[in-house]
Amino acid sequence: MLWSIWNIRNELMFAGKIKSISSAVEEIKAKSFAWVKHRSKDQTLTWEQWRSFDVF
């Protein structure tokens, strides 16, 4: 999560790109899913289950 926020901050500071909060949350969900999926012994977790978690 922190890495994504840092990258979003850098895009804003150095390239002037503004990202919406919802797209930032989706990016964090995608990166965290990839990390958990590759580190977990439980291989039953699906992207649909992970993506359905709503933080708003």
C-alpha positions in Angstrom: 0.0 0.0 0.0 2.7 2.4 0.9 4.6 1.7 -2.3 1.5 2.5 -4.3 0.9 5.8 -2.4 4.6 6.7 -2.9 4.3 6.1 -6.7 1.1 8.1 -6.9 2.8 11.0 -5.0 5.8 10.8 -7.4 3.5 10.9 -10.4 1.9 14.0 -9.0 5.1 15.8 -8.0 7.2 15.0 -11.1 4.7 14.4 -13.9 1.7 16.4 -12.8 -0.5 13.4 -13.1 -3.5 13.3 -10.7 -5.0 10.0 -9.9 -8.5 9.5 -8.4 -8.9 7.9 -5.0 -10.9 5.0 -6.5 -8.2 4.2 -9.1 -5.6 4.4 -6.3 -7.6 1.9 -4.2 -8.0 -0.4 -7.2 -4.2 -0.3 -7.8 -3.6 -1.2 -4.2 -6.1 -4.0 -4.3 -4.4 -5.5 -7.5 -0.9 -5.3 -6.1 -1.9 -6.7 -2.7 -3.8 -9.5 -4.3 -0.8 -10.5 -6.4 1.4 -10.4 -3.3 -1.0 -12.5 -1.1 -1.7 -14.9 -4.0 2.0 -15.7 -4.5 2.8 -15.9 -0.8 -0.2 -17.8 0.6 -0.4 -21.5 0.9 -4.2 -21.2 0.4 -4.6 -21.2 -3.4 -8.4 -21.0 -3.3 -8.5 -17.2 -3.1 -9.8 -15.6 -6.3 -9.6 -12.2 -7.7 -13.4 -11.8 -7.6 -13.4 -12.5 -3.8 -10.5 -10.1 -3.2 -12.0 -7.4 -5.4 -15.4 -7.6 -3.7 -13.9 -6.2 -0.5 -15.2 -2.6 -0.4 -13.3 -0.1 1.7 -15.8 2.8 1.1 
